[in-house]
Amino acid sequence: MGLSQRQVAEAVGISQSSYAMIEGGHRHPRKEVEKKLADFFGVTVDELFFGQDYHESRLEEPDQKEQE
């Protein structure tokens, strides 16, 4: 998106250093910060932290079980 860590952090109400630790995988945010980040980027929390494949595979599991 062409934004700095500082811009994203300010948009969701956390410090730049906290955001850098989250982005680097050294810290996991509180639930309310997870939601703010997901909303900011226009994705679900699962997509933000686990990727699109994780979200899609969780949606597909019940269908796969029914087919077996």
C-alpha positions in Angstrom: 0.0 0.0 0.0 3.0 2.2 0.1 2.5 3.2 3.8 5.2 3.4 6.5 5.0 1.5 9.7 4.4 4.8 11.5 1.4 5.6 9.3 -0.2 2.2 9.9 0.5 2.4 13.6 -1.0 5.8 13.9 -4.1 4.7 12.0 -4.8 1.9 14.4 -3.7 3.7 17.6 -0.5 1.9 18.5 3.2 2.9 18.5 5.4 2.4 15.5 7.6 0.1 17.6 4.7 -2.1 18.6 3.6 -2.3 15.0 7.1 -3.2 13.9 7.2 -6.1 16.5 3.8 -7.3 15.3 4.8 -7.1 11.6 8.1 -8.9 12.4 6.3 -11.7 14.3 7.9 -10.9 17.6 4.7 -9.8 19.3 1.0 -10.7 18.9 -1.5 -7.9 19.2 -4.5 -7.7 21.5 -7.8 -8.7 19.9 -9.0 -5.1 19.5 -5.8 -4.2 17.7 -6.1 -7.3 15.5 -9.5 -6.2 14.4 -8.4 -2.6 13.8 -5.5 -3.8 11.6 -7.7 -6.2 9.6 -10.3 -3.4 9.1 -7.5 -1.0 8.0 -6.2 -3.4 5.4 -9.7 -4.6 4.3 -9.2 -8.3 5.2 -10.3 -10.7 7.9 -8.2 -11.3 11.0 -7.5 -14.8 9.7 -6.3 -13.5 6.3 -4.2 -10.9 8.0 -2.4 -13.2 10.3 -2.6 -16.6 8.6 -2.9 -15.7 4.9 -5.7 -16.2 2.3 -5.0 -20.0 2.0 -5.6 -20.5 5.8 -8.9 -18.7 5.6 -10.0 -20.6 2.5 -9.0 -24.0 3.8 -11.0 -23.5 7.0 -14.0 -22.7 4.9 -13.6 -25.8 2.8 -13.1 -28.3 5.6 -16.8 -29.0 6.3 -17.5 -29.6 2.6 -14.6 -32.1 2.3 -15.8 -34.0 5.4 -19.3 -34.3 3.8 -17.8 -35.7 0.6 -16.0 -38.5 2.4 
